[in-house]
Amino acid sequence: MEAVCRGVEMTVYLVGAGPGDPGLLTMRAAELLQKADVVLYDRLVDESIIAMIPNTTKKVYVGRAVGDDASHQNSTNQYMLEYAEIMKTVVRLKGGDPIIFGRGGEEAQFLKKHNIKYEIVPGITSGIGSATYSGIPLTFRGYSSSVVFVTGHEDPLKETESVRWQNLAKSVDTIVIMMGLSRIRTICDELMRGGMDPAIPVSVIQNGTTSRQEIVTGPISDIARIVKESDMSPPANIIIGRVVDLHQELRWR
């Protein structure tokens, strides 16, 4: 049966909260936060954005920590279903963009299966936001004509990894790795085994676009050590490529 609220068709909005800076919210996202009956938000949504939600709106934390099993997504799906049956406007607020490593596609499938109307509202993905706020253009004439976004943390239930790191080493100019901090040494070793120059620069950006942003850089052969000594922690993005050399020249904050 299609979910309704007192005879009025309701909608679940899968909304991208962006990388952290509330100024990067889209106008559509900000509008929906103001009119939502309930907001289901994850751990990557910055507190400054949570503070924008009216006090009269019900707020439910559905954050998923690294390493949580698939059952957590199932419980989030059930929350969406339950609130969709009793409320008119449900916002599922997700850090970054909902459908770039955000499981927004899976949640849309779930809603469609249960005949619940939904809308997907894009957000600035952290891979782009953190690079921009660090003065690193992901493409730049003479440096990079291609860029790829890769997850560094695949589904633990998969029998084999689908990311072919060694193949990426010579097939793309700029690599943006999301959720890969805990595996940075393994990832860098695999890229070098694939033929990547050990001197290629790497940037690791923690809490990108926020007042807590931190950045370290170094060659791919040594970045894992630098990260460990700098005590970097998630959320963080890894950018690999010659464009990282532009950081000092183009940084603006």
C-alpha positions as semicolon CSV with decimal commas, in nm:
position;residue;x (nm);y (nm);z (nm)
1;M;0,000;0,000;0,000
2;E;0,133;0,343;-0,087
3;A;0,224;0,550;0,216
4;V;-0,007;0,844;0,284
5;C;-0,048;1,099;0,563
6;R;-0,410;1,180;0,638
7;G;-0,497;1,136;0,273
8;V;-0,202;1,344;0,147
9;E;0,070;1,174;-0,055
10;M;0,404;1,207;0,122
11;T;0,758;1,210;-0,009
12;V;1,093;1,095;0,122
13;Y;1,369;1,333;0,012
14;L;1,717;1,187;-0,019
15;V;1,915;1,506;0,035
16;G;2,286;1,573;-0,002
17;A;2,419;1,787;0,285
18;G;2,745;1,859;0,107
19;P;3,094;1,819;0,254
20;G;3,047;2,025;0,572
21;D;3,039;2,399;0,511
22;P;2,668;2,496;0,546
23;G;2,724;2,762;0,280
24;L;2,757;2,483;0,026
25;L;2,404;2,351;0,079
26;T;2,187;2,384;-0,228
27;M;1,884;2,611;-0,205
28;R;1,664;2,304;-0,249
29;A;1,831;2,125;0,043
30;A;1,794;2,429;0,269
31;E;1,427;2,463;0,173
32;L;1,354;2,100;0,255
33;L;1,526;2,121;0,594
34;Q;1,292;2,404;0,688
35;K;0,973;2,222;0,595
36;A;1,056;1,865;0,696
37;D;0,849;1,683;0,955
38;V;1,143;1,455;1,037
39;V;1,511;1,451;0,939
40;L;1,707;1,126;0,944
41;Y;2,074;1,229;0,938
42;D;2,403;1,042;0,923
43;R;2,737;1,090;1,099
44;L;2,896;1,288;0,814
45;V;2,645;1,574;0,835
46;D;2,819;1,868;1,001
47;E;2,674;1,999;1,329
48;S;2,637;2,346;1,178
49;I;2,390;2,200;0,927
50;I;2,199;2,010;1,195
51;A;2,166;2,345;1,376
52;M;1,977;2,484;1,076
53;I;1,690;2,240;1,129
54;P;1,397;2,398;1,318
55;N;1,357;2,295;1,681
56;T;1,004;2,175;1,604
57;T;1,134;1,920;1,353
58;K;1,198;1,567;1,475
59;K;1,566;1,474;1,429
60;V;1,679;1,111;1,424
61;Y;2,044;1,008;1,410
62;V;2,101;0,710;1,180
63;G;2,477;0,738;1,152
64;R;2,671;0,441;1,028
65;A;3,024;0,402;1,157
66;V;3,304;0,250;0,952
67;G;3,290;-0,125;0,996
68;D;2,919;-0,147;1,078
69;D;2,758;-0,443;0,908
70;A;2,479;-0,434;0,650
71;S;2,210;-0,464;0,918
72;H;2,256;-0,094;0,993
73;Q;2,135;-0,001;0,645
74;N;1,835;-0,225;0,697
75;S;1,741;-0,036;1,014
76;T;1,776;0,297;0,831
77;N;1,545;0,169;0,560
78;Q;1,291;0,071;0,821
79;Y;1,307;0,417;0,977
80;M;1,231;0,570;0,637
81;L;0,938;0,335;0,591
82;E;0,795;0,390;0,939
83;Y;0,816;0,769;0,924
84;A;0,684;0,772;0,569
85;E;0,366;0,607;0,696
86;I;0,296;0,867;0,964
87;M;0,450;1,192;0,839
88;K;0,414;1,399;0,524
89;T;0,771;1,514;0,459
90;V;1,069;1,295;0,547
91;V;1,424;1,412;0,476
92;R;1,701;1,154;0,468
93;L;2,002;1,384;0,506
94;K;2,331;1,241;0,385
95;G;2,681;1,386;0,395
96;G;2,819;1,481;0,054
97;D;2,609;1,362;-0,239
98;P;2,345;1,091;-0,187
99;I;2,447;0,877;-0,483
100;I;2,826;0,905;-0,475
101;F;2,927;0,636;-0,225
102;G;2,626;0,736;-0,016
103;R;2,392;0,439;-0,070
104;G;2,127;0,678;-0,195
105;G;2,060;0,453;-0,491
106;E;1,994;0,158;-0,262
107;E;1,759;0,366;-0,049
108;A;1,574;0,484;-0,360
109;Q;1,532;0,119;-0,463
110;F;1,390;0,038;-0,122
111;L;1,143;0,327;-0,137
112;K;1,035;0,238;-0,489
113;K;0,978;-0,124;-0,384
114;H;0,742;0,001;-0,112
115;N;0,561;0,244;-0,346
116;I;0,687;0,549;-0,161
117;K;0,738;0,864;-0,363
118;Y;1,091;1,003;-0,340
119;E;1,313;1,280;-0,471
120;I;1,694;1,282;-0,486
121;V;1,854;1,619;-0,413
122;P;2,222;1,637;-0,518
123;G;2,492;1,770;-0,289
124;I;2,855;1,866;-0,339
125;T;3,055;1,551;-0,283
126;S;3,338;1,577;-0,030
127;G;3,593;1,473;-0,291
128;I;3,526;1,791;-0,487
129;G;3,461;2,021;-0,192
130;S;3,777;1,933;0,000
131;A;3,993;1,965;-0,310
132;T;3,847;2,305;-0,399
133;Y;3,889;2,440;-0,046
134;S;4,251;2,325;-0,055
135;G;4,334;2,497;-0,383
136;I;4,369;2,169;-0,573
137;P;4,199;2,175;-0,916
138;L;4,116;1,816;-0,998
139;T;4,166;1,890;-1,367
140;F;4,410;2,149;-1,498
141;R;4,548;2,205;-1,847
142;G;4,894;2,054;-1,873
143;Y;4,851;1,857;-1,551
144;S;4,531;1,654;-1,562
145;S;4,271;1,577;-1,829
146;S;4,101;1,298;-1,635
147;V;3,981;1,234;-1,282
148;V;3,832;0,929;-1,112
149;F;3,648;0,897;-0,780
150;V;3,715;0,571;-0,599
151;T;3,605;0,425;-0,269
152;G;3,884;0,308;-0,046
153;H;3,649;0,098;0,164
154;E;3,447;-0,159;-0,030
155;D;3,157;-0,365;0,100
156;P;3,313;-0,623;0,338
157;L;3,059;-0,880;0,219
158;K;3,204;-0,879;-0,133
159;E;3,416;-1,184;-0,212
160;T;3,673;-0,984;-0,411
161;E;3,755;-0,616;-0,447
162;S;3,630;-0,451;-0,766
163;V;3,874;-0,158;-0,755
164;R;4,176;-0,249;-0,965
165;W;4,434;-0,019;-0,815
166;Q;4,722;-0,134;-1,030
167;N;4,521;-0,067;-1,345
168;L;4,439;0,285;-1,224
169;A;4,806;0,370;-1,182
170;K;4,859;0,460;-1,547
171;S;4,504;0,507;-1,676
172;V;4,399;0,835;-1,510
173;D;4,569;1,164;-1,420
174;T;4,398;1,243;-1,087
175;I;4,264;0,991;-0,836
176;V;4,028;1,099;-0,559
177;I;3,987;0,833;-0,290
178;M;3,704;0,858;-0,039
179;M;3,691;0,653;0,283
180;G;4,041;0,519;0,223
181;L;4,245;0,661;0,510
182;S;4,274;0,336;0,705
183;R;4,406;0,160;0,393
184;I;4,630;0,435;0,257
185;R;4,950;0,231;0,280
186;T;4,801;-0,066;0,097
187;I;4,643;0,154;-0,170
188;C;4,963;0,347;-0,236
189;D;5,168;0,027;-0,253
190;E;4,924;-0,118;-0,507
191;L;4,939;0,196;-0,723
192;M;5,320;0,188;-0,723
193;R;5,315;-0,180;-0,814
194;G;5,104;-0,078;-1,110
195;G;5,375;0,158;-1,227
196;M;5,291;0,488;-1,057
197;D;5,595;0,710;-1,003
198;P;5,692;0,697;-0,632
199;A;5,741;1,076;-0,645
200;I;5,380;1,152;-0,749
201;P;5,237;1,398;-0,494
202;V;4,950;1,303;-0,265
203;S;4,728;1,521;-0,050
204;V;4,521;1,399;0,244
205;I;4,247;1,640;0,355
206;Q;4,069;1,591;0,686
207;N;3,732;1,758;0,762
208;G;3,737;1,931;0,427
209;T;3,553;2,267;0,384
210;T;3,502;2,310;0,759
211;S;3,685;2,527;1,012
212;R;3,857;2,205;1,125
213;Q;4,010;2,132;0,785
214;E;4,364;1,994;0,794
215;I;4,584;1,897;0,502
216;V;4,911;1,708;0,463
217;T;5,100;1,637;0,144
218;G;5,388;1,419;0,038
219;P;5,507;1,171;-0,224
220;I;5,306;0,856;-0,268
221;S;5,603;0,654;-0,146
222;D;5,599;0,828;0,194
223;I;5,246;0,965;0,246
224;A;5,134;0,675;0,468
225;R;5,411;0,756;0,718
226;I;5,331;1,128;0,705
227;V;4,963;1,060;0,771
228;K;5,042;0,838;1,067
229;E;5,279;1,091;1,223
230;S;5,027;1,371;1,165
231;D;4,759;1,174;1,348
232;M;4,507;1,223;1,066
233;S;4,166;1,063;1,116
234;P;3,841;1,020;0,920
235;P;3,658;1,179;0,756
236;A;3,936;1,243;0,508
237;N;3,987;1,237;0,133
238;I;4,300;1,136;-0,055
239;I;4,398;1,311;-0,377
240;I;4,673;1,164;-0,594
241;G;4,819;1,334;-0,899
242;R;5,035;1,619;-1,026
243;V;4,756;1,869;-0,952
244;V;4,846;1,838;-0,584
245;D;5,157;2,044;-0,663
246;L;4,927;2,343;-0,725
247;H;4,806;2,343;-0,364
248;Q;5,055;2,597;-0,229
249;E;5,008;2,833;-0,523
250;L;4,628;2,821;-0,536
251;R;4,521;2,772;-0,174
252;W;4,282;3,049;-0,075
253;R;4,184;2,984;0,286
